[in-house]
Amino acid sequence: MEIMLDAILPVLLYVAGIILLIVLIVLGIRLIQILNKVDRVVDNVEAKVNSLNNAFDVVCKATDTLAVIGDSVVTGITGVISKFISKKFNKEEDYYE
């Protein structure tokens, strides 16, 4: 009985090792295929993001231009109001003197 186990056990271990090696090779090939698909998806997403970046750049430039125009208008209106108020206070001071 011991002689049979001494002969059969290494054969079973070799067969299990070969099966495990074949399974790992198949899993490795599947993993490579999956990574290739993921790479194509990432490239596709990157191309779409780059096209959107151009649109966002245009929007950003437009909003910056509108902000500059708005700041100029606010500065002008503030200057006119401050001149009006300063003239009004100057007239009141002259009235009290």
Backbone bond lengths (Angstrom), bond angles and torsions (degrees), N, CA, C in turn:
res aa  C-N    CA-C-N  psi(-1)  N-CA   C-N-CA  omega(-1)  CA-C   N-CA-C  phi
1 M - - - 1.437 - - 1.525 110.43 -
2 E 1.323 116.57 -43.05 1.461 120.05 178.07 1.515 111.19 -63.91
3 I 1.296 117.31 -34.18 1.455 120.57 -179.48 1.527 109.83 -67.54
4 M 1.325 116.74 -38.16 1.452 120.02 178.17 1.522 111.27 -66.32
5 L 1.344 118.01 -40.83 1.471 121.09 178.55 1.524 110.76 -66.75
6 D 1.345 116.45 -37.35 1.462 119.11 178.94 1.522 111.22 -65.48
7 A 1.313 118.26 -27.62 1.463 121.54 -179.46 1.524 111.54 -89.81
8 I 1.313 117.38 -36.94 1.463 121.10 -174.54 1.530 112.40 -81.54
9 L 1.317 118.50 -37.98 1.466 121.83 -175.86 1.531 112.64 -60.18
10 P 1.328 120.49 -47.62 1.479 118.29 177.14 1.523 112.52 -63.08
11 V 1.332 117.85 -35.22 1.465 120.15 178.95 1.526 109.71 -65.78
12 L 1.323 117.35 -43.04 1.468 120.49 177.61 1.522 111.61 -62.88
13 L 1.324 117.06 -40.54 1.461 120.42 177.80 1.529 111.54 -65.22
14 Y 1.335 117.51 -40.09 1.460 120.56 177.63 1.527 111.18 -65.44
15 V 1.333 116.76 -41.70 1.462 120.81 178.82 1.544 109.49 -64.32
16 A 1.324 117.45 -44.52 1.463 120.68 178.25 1.528 110.68 -62.99
17 G 1.325 117.66 -39.35 1.467 121.32 177.42 1.509 111.90 -64.58
18 I 1.343 117.62 -41.23 1.465 121.46 178.84 1.530 110.30 -65.42
19 I 1.334 116.60 -43.13 1.465 120.23 178.34 1.523 110.42 -62.83
20 L 1.314 116.94 -43.07 1.466 120.75 178.09 1.522 111.12 -63.14
21 L 1.311 117.79 -40.47 1.463 121.60 178.57 1.527 110.80 -64.33
22 I 1.331 117.64 -42.06 1.463 121.33 179.06 1.528 110.11 -65.32
23 V 1.333 117.52 -42.17 1.468 121.26 178.42 1.524 110.17 -62.39
24 L 1.320 117.54 -42.58 1.470 120.30 179.40 1.525 111.56 -65.84
25 I 1.328 117.80 -37.12 1.467 120.33 177.79 1.524 110.31 -65.62
26 V 1.333 117.20 -43.22 1.469 120.81 178.75 1.524 110.06 -63.97
27 L 1.325 118.16 -43.54 1.464 120.96 178.04 1.524 111.50 -63.27
28 G 1.327 116.60 -38.30 1.465 120.28 177.17 1.510 111.86 -63.24
29 I 1.340 117.36 -41.94 1.464 121.06 178.17 1.521 110.45 -64.70
30 R 1.328 117.07 -42.54 1.467 120.65 177.99 1.529 110.76 -63.09
31 L 1.311 115.99 -39.72 1.463 120.45 179.20 1.524 110.67 -63.75
32 I 1.313 117.48 -40.36 1.465 120.85 178.00 1.525 110.37 -64.26
33 Q 1.341 117.45 -40.92 1.463 120.43 177.89 1.529 111.09 -63.88
34 I 1.311 116.54 -41.60 1.469 120.46 179.19 1.524 110.30 -64.78
35 L 1.331 116.93 -41.62 1.462 119.74 179.23 1.527 111.69 -65.22
36 N 1.324 117.51 -34.29 1.469 120.10 176.14 1.525 110.63 -65.48
37 K 1.342 117.10 -41.12 1.464 120.08 177.56 1.523 110.76 -65.04
38 V 1.320 116.99 -41.72 1.465 120.74 178.75 1.524 110.16 -63.80
39 D 1.316 116.99 -38.27 1.464 120.82 179.19 1.528 110.41 -63.61
40 R 1.334 117.21 -41.18 1.467 120.09 177.74 1.528 110.95 -64.73
41 V 1.325 117.12 -40.43 1.465 120.62 179.16 1.526 110.15 -64.95
42 V 1.315 116.78 -43.17 1.472 120.79 179.71 1.521 110.47 -63.52
43 D 1.326 117.86 -40.86 1.462 120.53 177.35 1.524 110.80 -63.42
44 N 1.325 116.91 -40.54 1.457 121.39 178.48 1.522 111.01 -63.76
45 V 1.320 116.62 -45.24 1.469 121.01 179.04 1.527 110.26 -64.40
46 E 1.317 116.55 -39.82 1.470 120.01 179.61 1.519 110.97 -63.39
47 A 1.332 117.66 -40.51 1.465 120.52 177.87 1.522 110.63 -64.04
48 K 1.323 117.41 -40.85 1.463 120.12 179.56 1.516 111.62 -68.30
49 V 1.322 117.23 -37.76 1.467 120.74 178.00 1.520 110.28 -65.96
50 N 1.323 116.83 -39.49 1.469 119.40 178.63 1.521 110.82 -64.57
51 S 1.327 117.92 -37.10 1.461 119.60 177.30 1.527 110.40 -68.19
52 L 1.324 117.19 -35.40 1.465 119.95 176.68 1.519 111.60 -71.02
53 N 1.321 117.35 -30.93 1.467 120.11 178.43 1.526 110.73 -60.08
54 N 1.338 116.74 -38.40 1.467 119.53 177.79 1.524 110.65 -63.16
55 A 1.319 116.56 -41.70 1.471 119.42 178.69 1.525 110.47 -65.54
56 F 1.322 116.84 -41.10 1.463 119.84 179.30 1.530 111.22 -67.23
57 D 1.320 117.61 -33.06 1.464 119.92 176.28 1.529 110.71 -63.65
58 V 1.320 116.80 -41.40 1.470 120.52 178.62 1.525 109.92 -64.00
59 V 1.321 116.73 -45.11 1.463 120.31 179.19 1.530 110.48 -62.85
60 C 1.321 116.42 -40.61 1.469 120.68 -179.76 1.526 111.04 -63.26
61 K 1.335 116.52 -43.69 1.464 119.69 178.88 1.529 110.87 -64.72
62 A 1.332 116.52 -38.99 1.463 119.66 179.48 1.530 111.06 -65.46
63 T 1.320 117.07 -43.10 1.468 119.01 179.58 1.518 111.26 -68.16
64 D 1.322 117.51 -35.65 1.463 119.55 176.02 1.524 110.69 -62.85
65 T 1.329 116.88 -41.80 1.465 120.55 178.67 1.522 110.56 -63.64
66 L 1.331 116.30 -43.49 1.466 119.24 178.31 1.524 111.36 -64.34
67 A 1.320 117.47 -36.05 1.462 120.33 178.24 1.523 111.03 -65.63
68 V 1.324 116.77 -41.07 1.471 120.20 178.70 1.529 110.08 -64.44
69 I 1.327 116.49 -43.36 1.464 119.84 178.72 1.524 110.21 -63.33
70 G 1.326 116.76 -44.14 1.463 120.51 178.67 1.516 112.09 -61.84
71 D 1.332 116.62 -41.45 1.463 119.72 177.70 1.525 111.38 -63.80
72 S 1.318 116.28 -39.27 1.467 119.50 178.67 1.527 110.83 -64.42
73 V 1.317 116.40 -42.76 1.470 119.99 179.61 1.525 110.41 -63.99
74 V 1.323 116.75 -44.91 1.464 120.41 -179.68 1.517 110.32 -63.84
75 T 1.326 117.61 -41.21 1.463 121.02 178.54 1.529 110.44 -62.68
76 G 1.329 117.17 -43.01 1.471 120.34 178.77 1.512 111.89 -63.80
77 I 1.321 116.50 -45.73 1.471 119.94 -179.65 1.518 110.58 -64.58
78 T 1.330 116.92 -40.60 1.461 120.83 178.35 1.526 110.84 -63.47
79 G 1.327 116.90 -39.90 1.470 120.15 177.81 1.510 111.83 -63.64
80 V 1.332 117.54 -42.60 1.469 121.05 -179.79 1.522 109.71 -65.25
81 I 1.315 117.37 -43.88 1.466 120.35 -179.32 1.526 110.50 -65.60
82 S 1.320 116.97 -41.55 1.469 118.81 -179.98 1.527 111.13 -65.81
83 K 1.330 118.43 -36.53 1.467 120.65 176.43 1.528 110.48 -65.38
84 F 1.325 115.68 -41.95 1.463 120.14 179.62 1.520 110.74 -62.94
85 I 1.328 115.97 -44.17 1.469 120.16 -179.05 1.530 110.40 -67.99
86 S 1.328 117.12 -41.07 1.468 119.02 -179.29 1.531 110.69 -65.65
87 K 1.329 118.37 -36.71 1.472 120.91 176.71 1.522 110.60 -66.55
88 K 1.344 115.27 -38.55 1.457 119.36 -179.19 1.527 110.31 -65.89
89 F 1.354 116.64 -43.14 1.455 119.43 179.41 1.522 111.22 -68.59
90 N 1.318 117.81 -34.89 1.459 120.43 177.75 1.528 110.91 -64.63
91 K 1.341 116.22 -38.71 1.479 119.79 178.25 1.526 109.98 -67.08
92 E 1.318 118.35 -40.16 1.463 120.92 179.76 1.527 110.67 -66.43
93 E 1.317 117.24 -38.30 1.477 119.69 178.20 1.520 110.56 -65.52
94 D 1.355 116.26 -39.99 1.448 119.33 178.09 1.550 110.39 -65.70
95 Y 1.291 117.77 -33.40 1.454 122.90 179.67 1.522 111.12 -66.39
96 Y 1.366 117.20 -37.57 1.441 120.85 -179.06 1.544 112.30 -79.85
97 E 1.262 118.30 -18.68 1.472 119.34 -178.68 1.451 109.56 -79.59
